[in-house]
Amino acid sequence: MEGLFGSSNWLYIILIGFIVGVLARLLKPGKDGMGIILTTLLGIAGALLAGWIGQATGYYQSGEPAGFIAALAGAIVILVVVGLFRRKRTTLPPR
């Protein structure tokens, strides 16, 4: 697990995931409608995506964790992709 996130401490992974998720939501405009758990999972998934893309392009070595900025960029990419596939909610006109 240490190769993926830079630490094997779950509390550290959750804390960094939460910080990255919150910053990604602040930097991407629009309403995302996520709670604290989904925000944390967003940050963790952003770090995984950044690490995978970094290894695929040769920027990171195998087992090297993604940097904070790369994790933030990965989380923003995930937010954009989710926003593209999320249906727009229609509101009924007032009676």
C-alpha positions in Angstrom: 0.0 0.0 0.0 2.9 2.4 0.6 3.7 2.5 -3.1 0.3 3.8 -4.0 -0.2 6.6 -1.5 3.3 7.3 0.0 2.2 5.9 3.4 0.6 2.8 4.8 -1.2 4.8 7.5 -4.9 4.8 6.7 -5.5 8.0 8.7 -2.9 9.8 6.6 -4.5 8.5 3.4 -8.0 9.6 4.4 -6.8 13.0 5.6 -4.8 13.8 2.4 -7.7 12.4 0.3 -10.1 14.7 2.2 -7.9 17.8 1.7 -7.4 17.0 -2.0 -11.1 16.4 -2.5 -12.1 19.6 -0.8 -9.6 21.6 -2.9 -10.7 20.0 -6.1 -14.3 20.9 -5.3 -13.3 24.4 -4.6 -11.3 24.8 -7.8 -13.9 23.3 -10.1 -16.9 25.6 -10.5 -20.4 24.4 -10.1 -22.4 22.5 -7.5 -21.3 18.9 -7.0 -23.6 17.8 -4.2 -21.2 15.5 -2.4 -20.9 14.8 1.3 -17.7 14.4 3.3 -17.3 10.7 2.5 -17.6 11.1 -1.3 -15.3 14.1 -1.1 -12.6 12.0 0.6 -13.1 9.2 -1.9 -12.8 11.7 -4.6 -9.4 12.8 -3.3 -8.2 9.2 -2.9 -9.4 8.3 -6.4 -7.7 11.4 -7.8 -4.4 10.3 -6.3 -4.8 6.8 -7.8 -5.7 8.3 -11.2 -2.7 10.6 -11.2 -0.4 7.8 -10.2 -1.7 5.5 -12.9 -1.4 8.2 -15.6 2.0 9.2 -14.3 3.3 5.7 -14.5 1.7 5.1 -18.0 3.5 8.2 -19.3 6.8 7.5 -17.6 6.6 10.4 -15.2 6.5 8.2 -12.1 8.4 5.0 -11.5 6.5 1.8 -10.5 5.5 2.1 -6.9 6.2 5.8 -6.6 3.3 7.8 -5.2 1.7 10.7 -7.0 2.4 14.2 -5.9 -0.1 16.5 -4.2 -0.6 18.7 -7.3 -1.0 15.6 -9.5 -3.6 14.1 -7.1 -5.5 17.4 -7.2 -5.4 17.4 -11.0 -6.6 13.8 -11.0 -9.5 14.7 -8.7 -10.5 17.6 -10.9 -10.5 15.3 -13.9 -12.8 12.9 -12.1 -15.2 15.7 -11.2 -15.3 16.9 -14.8 -16.0 13.4 -16.1 -18.7 12.8 -13.4 -20.3 16.2 -14.3 -20.5 15.1 -18.0 -22.4 12.0 -17.2 -24.6 13.2 -14.4 -28.1 14.0 -15.5 -29.4 17.5 -15.0 -32.2 17.7 -12.5 -35.3 19.4 -13.8 -37.3 21.3 -11.4 -41.1 21.6 -11.6 -42.5 25.1 -12.0 -44.2 26.5 -8.9 -48.0 26.0 -8.7 
